[in-house]
Amino acid sequence: MEYEGQICRSPMERASFMLPVSVGCCYNQCYFCMLFKHLQYRELPLEQIEGELRRVQQAGGHPKTVFLGDGSAFQLSTEKLLQILALIHRYFPCCTAVHMDATVHSVLAKSPPELKALSQAGVRHLYLGIETGLEDVLALMHKGHTQAQAYQAIEALHQAGIVYDAHMMTGVAGKGRGMENAQALAQFYNRTRPGRIVNFSMFIHREAPLYRLVEEGRFVPADELENLREERALLEQLEIPVDYDGFHDIIPFRVRGMLPAAREKMLEKLDNAIQVQQQKPPLVAVV
């Protein structure tokens, strides 16, 4: 596969065939993100996309799930997405689901009939970067949407029969606000009912716009102990069935499972990690 840039997708898509349909991120303005800053967003031509499908088919590939890359494939027009979906089903008749990342605004830009058409053509899961449940943190991180817009977009997906999955980051609210963010996120998720939650605990890249806010004193990072406590509080307050996967790469630590069935085991694992981290000097994830 020819792939430009850094491959980024949910670990829950590890068994999916990743099909590039664009390069970079159409928004690319989140203050914490460095994944696509070096790339100029552009769509890939249908001929190149079909060529990749043909290559995989000729190699004997028959994926049941396809993940469209890159940062926000759902930004493509409905017409082009439907063309891509038709090609996928032509080359992979056994494919039953197509997933991709989306932004709140890319969902809101599509009408209810367009969303329904995409659902009927095989779009099953969309990953949205919710990150935080706090309005002021959304603005500080330059997420480009409000809570009200997120609720509106997710309801539109529910109406179309598309499952929304959430990306979040413990620590995104900064030092001393972990419990507040956990409560706000739990309320948001309990209301919007994501199928999956993926938590990439925040780390700050020195070249990211967010690091300038740190230098200016406008953002004080939380340490990993607070991030673990925030994650524990979130898992305690989630009242919905949801597949959860949480990473703390800098420690390293990972907790995953299906709620509510695995809640007690997940909380126990977090309690052990918190106990260990309490014995260590404060650790802030800056790379």
For each residue, the residues with C-beta under 8 A, 3 or more apart:
1: 18 20 52
2: 20 52
3: 7 18 20 69
4: 20 23 39
5: 23 24 35 36 38 39 70
6: 35 36
7: 3 18 69
8: 35 69 70 71
9: 13 16 18 67 69 101
10: 13 127 165 167 196 198 245
11: 14 198 245
12: 165 196 198 243 245
13: 9 10 16 18 65 67 99
14: 11
15: 65
16: 9 13 63 65 66 67 99
17: 56 61 63 65 66 67 92
18: 1 3 7 9 13 66 67 68 69
19: 49 52 53 66 67 68 69 84 88
20: 1 2 3 4 23 44 49 52 68 69 70
21: 43 44 49 68 69 70 73 76 84
22: 26 41 42 43 44 69 70 71 72 73 75 76
23: 4 5 20 39 40 41 42 44 70
24: 5 28 36 39 40 41 42 70 71
25: 28 33 35 36 39 41 70 71 72
26: 22 41 71 72 75 103 106
27: 30 71 72 103 105 144
28: 24 25 33 36 37 39 41 71
29: 142 144
30: 27 33 129 141 142 143 144
31: 140 141 142 208 209 210 213
32: 141 169 172 202 204 205 208 209 210
33: 25 28 30 36 37 208
34: 37 205 207 208
35: 5 6 8 25 71
36: 5 6 24 25 28 33 39 41 70 71
37: 28 33 34 207 208
38: 5
39: 4 5 23 24 25 28 36 70
40: 23 24
41: 22 23 24 25 26 28 36 71
42: 22 23 24
43: 21 22 76 80
44: 20 21 22 23 48 49
45: 48 49
46: 49 50 80 83 84 87
47: 50 51
48: 44 45 51 52
49: 19 20 21 44 45 46 52 53 84 87
50: 46 47 53 54 87 91
51: 47 48 54 55
52: 1 2 19 20 48 49 55 56
53: 19 49 50 56 57 87 88 90 91 92
54: 50 51 57 58 91
55: 51 52 58 59
56: 17 52 53 59 61 63 91 92
57: 53 54 60 61 62 91 92
58: 54 55
59: 55 56
60: 57
61: 17 56 57 92
62: 57 92 94
63: 16 17 56 66 92 94 95
64: 92 94 95 96 97
65: 13 15 16 17 95 96 97 98 99
66: 16 17 18 19 63 88 92 95 97 98 99
67: 9 13 16 17 18 19 98 99 100
68: 18 19 20 21 73 84 98 99 100
69: 3 7 8 9 18 19 20 21 22 73 100
70: 5 8 20 21 22 23 24 25 36 39 73
71: 8 22 24 25 26 27 28 35 36 41 101
72: 22 25 26 27 75 100 101 102 103 106
73: 21 22 68 69 70 76 81 100 101 102
74: 81 100 101 102 103 106 107 126
75: 22 26 72 102 103 106
76: 21 22 43 73 80 81 84
77: 80 81
78: 81 82 110 114 117 118
79: 82 83
80: 43 46 76 77 83 84
81: 73 74 76 77 78 84 85 118 121 123
82: 78 79 85 86 117 118 121
83: 46 79 80 86 87
84: 19 21 46 49 68 76 80 81 87 88
85: 81 82 88 89 98 118 121 122 123
86: 82 83 89 90 121
87: 46 49 50 53 83 84 90 91
88: 19 53 66 84 85 91 92 95 98 122
89: 85 86 92 93 95 121 122
90: 53 86 87 93
91: 50 53 54 56 57 87 88
92: 17 53 56 57 61 62 63 64 66 88 89 95
93: 89 90
94: 62 63 64
95: 63 64 65 66 88 89 92 98 122
96: 64 65 122 124
97: 64 65 66 122 124 125
98: 65 66 67 68 85 88 95 121 122 123 124
99: 13 16 65 66 67 68 123 124 125 126 127
100: 67 68 69 72 73 74 123 126 127
101: 9 71 72 73 74 126 127 128 129
102: 72 73 74 75 106 107 126 127 128
103: 26 27 72 74 75 106 107 128 129 144 145
104: 107 108 128 144 145 149 150 153
105: 27 108 109 144 145 149 153
106: 26 72 74 75 102 103 109 110
107: 74 102 103 104 110 115 126 128 153 154 156 157
108: 104 105 149 152 153 156
109: 105 106
110: 78 106 107 114 115 118 156
111: 114 115
112: 115 116 156 159 160
113: 116 117
114: 78 110 111 117 118
115: 107 110 111 112 118 119 156 157 159 160 162
116: 112 113 119 120 160 161
117: 78 82 113 114 120 121
118: 78 81 82 85 110 114 115 121 123 160 162
119: 115 116 123 124 160 161 162
120: 116 117
121: 81 82 85 86 89 98 117 118
122: 85 88 89 95 96 97 98
123: 81 85 98 99 100 118 119 126 162
124: 96 97 98 99 119 162 163
125: 97 99 162 163 164 165 195 196
126: 74 99 100 101 102 107 123 157 162 163 164 165
127: 10 99 100 101 102 164 165 166 167 196 198
128: 101 102 103 104 107 150 153 154 164 165 166 167
129: 30 101 103 143 167
130: 133 150 166 167 168 185 188
131: 137 138 141 143 167 168 169 172
132: 137 138 141 143 168 169 172 173 181 184 185
133: 130 147 181 183 184 185 186 187 188
134: 137 138 173 177 180 181 184
135: 138 139 146 147
136: 139 140
137: 131 132 134 140 141 172 173 174 177 181
138: 131 132 134 135 141 143 145 146 147
139: 135 136 142 143
140: 31 136 137 213 218 219
141: 30 31 32 131 132 137 138 172 210
142: 29 30 31 139 209
143: 30 129 131 132 138 139
144: 27 29 30 103 104 105
145: 103 104 105 138 149 150 153
146: 135 138 149 150
147: 133 135 138 150 151 188
148: 151 152
149: 104 105 108 145 146 152 153
150: 104 128 130 145 146 147 153 154 188 192
151: 147 148 154 155 191 192
152: 108 148 149 155 156
153: 104 105 107 108 128 145 149 150 156 157
154: 107 128 150 151 157 158 164 192
155: 151 152 158 159 192
156: 107 108 110 112 115 152 153 159 160
157: 107 115 126 153 154 160 162 163 164
158: 154 155 161 162 164 193
159: 112 115 155 156
160: 112 115 116 118 119 156 157
161: 116 119 158
162: 115 118 119 123 124 125 126 157 158
163: 124 125 126 157 194 195
164: 125 126 127 128 154 157 158 192 194 195
165: 10 12 125 126 127 128 194 195 196 197 198
166: 127 128 130 189 192 194 196 197 198
167: 10 127 128 129 130 131 198 200
168: 130 131 132 172 185 197 198 199 200
169: 32 131 132 172 199 200 201 202
170: 178 181 182 199 201 202 222 227 228 230 231 234 246 248
171: 174 178 201 202 221 222 224 226 227 230 285
172: 32 131 132 137 141 168 169 181 202
173: 132 134 137 177 178 180 181 222
174: 137 171 177 219 220 221 222
175: 220 221 222 223 226
176: 220 222 226
177: 134 137 173 174 180 181 222
178: 170 171 173 181 182 222 226 227 229 230 233
179: 182 183 229 230 233
180: 134 173 177 183 184
181: 132 133 134 137 170 172 173 177 178 184 185 230
182: 170 178 179 185 186 230 231 233 234 237
183: 133 179 180 186 187 233 237
184: 132 133 134 180 181 187 188
185: 130 132 133 168 181 182 188 189 234
186: 133 182 183 189 190 233 234 237 238 239
187: 133 183 184 190 191
188: 130 133 147 150 184 185 191 192
189: 166 185 186 192 193 194 197 238 240 242
190: 186 187 193 237 238 239 240
191: 151 187 188
192: 150 151 154 155 164 166 188 189
193: 158 189 190 240 242
194: 163 164 165 166 189 197 240 242
195: 125 163 164 165 242 243
196: 10 12 125 127 165 166 242 243 244 245
197: 165 166 168 189 194 242 243 244 245
198: 10 11 12 127 165 166 167 168 245 246
199: 168 169 170 231 244 245 246 247
200: 167 168 169 247 249
201: 169 170 171 224 227 231 246 247 248 249 250 285
202: 32 169 170 171 172 221 222 227 285
203: 249 250 285 286 287
204: 32 208 210 211 214 221 284 285 286 287
205: 32 34 208 210 211 286 287
206: 211 286 287
207: 34 37 211
208: 31 32 33 34 37 204 205 211
209: 31 32 142 212 213
210: 31 32 141 204 205 213 214 219
211: 204 205 206 207 208 214 215 286
212: 209 215 216
213: 31 140 209 210 216 218 219
214: 204 210 211 217 218 219 220 221
215: 211 212
216: 212 213
217: 214 220
218: 140 213 214
219: 140 174 210 213 214
220: 174 175 176 214 217
221: 171 174 175 202 204 214 284 285 286
222: 170 171 173 174 175 176 177 178 202 226 227 230 284
223: 175 226 227 282 283 284
224: 171 201 227 228 248 250 251 277 282 283 284 285
225: 228 229 274 277 278 282 283
226: 171 175 176 178 222 223 229 230
227: 170 171 178 201 202 222 223 224 230 231 248
228: 170 224 225 231 232 248 253 270 273 274 277
229: 178 179 225 226 232 233 274
230: 170 171 178 179 181 182 222 226 227 233 234
231: 170 182 199 201 227 228 234 235 246 255 270
232: 228 229 235 236 267 270 271 274
233: 178 179 182 183 186 229 230 236 237
234: 170 182 185 186 230 231 237 238
235: 231 232 238 244 255 259 263 266 267 270
236: 232 233 263 267
237: 182 183 186 190 233 234
238: 186 189 190 234 235 242 244 259 260
239: 186 190
240: 189 190 193 194 259
241: 258 259 260
242: 189 193 194 195 196 197 238 258 259
243: 12 195 196 197 258 259
244: 196 197 199 235 238 255 256 257 258 259 266
245: 10 11 12 196 197 198 199 254 256
246: 170 198 199 201 231 254 255 256
247: 199 200 201 252 253 254
248: 170 201 224 227 228 251 252 253 254 273 285
249: 200 201 203 252 285
250: 201 203 224 283 285 287
251: 224 248 273 277 283
252: 247 248 249
253: 228 247 248 273
254: 245 246 247 248
255: 231 235 244 246 266 269 270 273
256: 244 245 246 266
257: 244 261 262 263 265 266
258: 241 242 243 244 261 262
259: 235 238 240 241 242 243 244 262 263 266
260: 238 241 263
261: 257 258
262: 257 258 259 265 266
263: 235 236 257 259 260 266 267
264: 267 268
265: 257 262 268 269
266: 235 244 255 256 257 259 262 263 269 270
267: 232 235 236 263 264 270 271
268: 264 265 271 272
269: 255 265 266 272 273
270: 228 231 232 235 255 266 267 273 274
271: 232 267 268 274 275
272: 268 269 275 276
273: 228 248 251 253 255 269 270 276 277
274: 225 228 229 232 270 271 277 278
275: 271 272 278 279
276: 272 273 279 280
277: 224 225 228 251 273 274 280 283
278: 225 274 275
279: 275 276
280: 276 277 283
281:
282: 223 224 225
283: 223 224 225 250 251 277 280
284: 204 221 222 223 224
285: 171 201 202 203 204 221 224 248 249 250
286: 203 204 205 206 211 221
287: 203 204 205 206 250
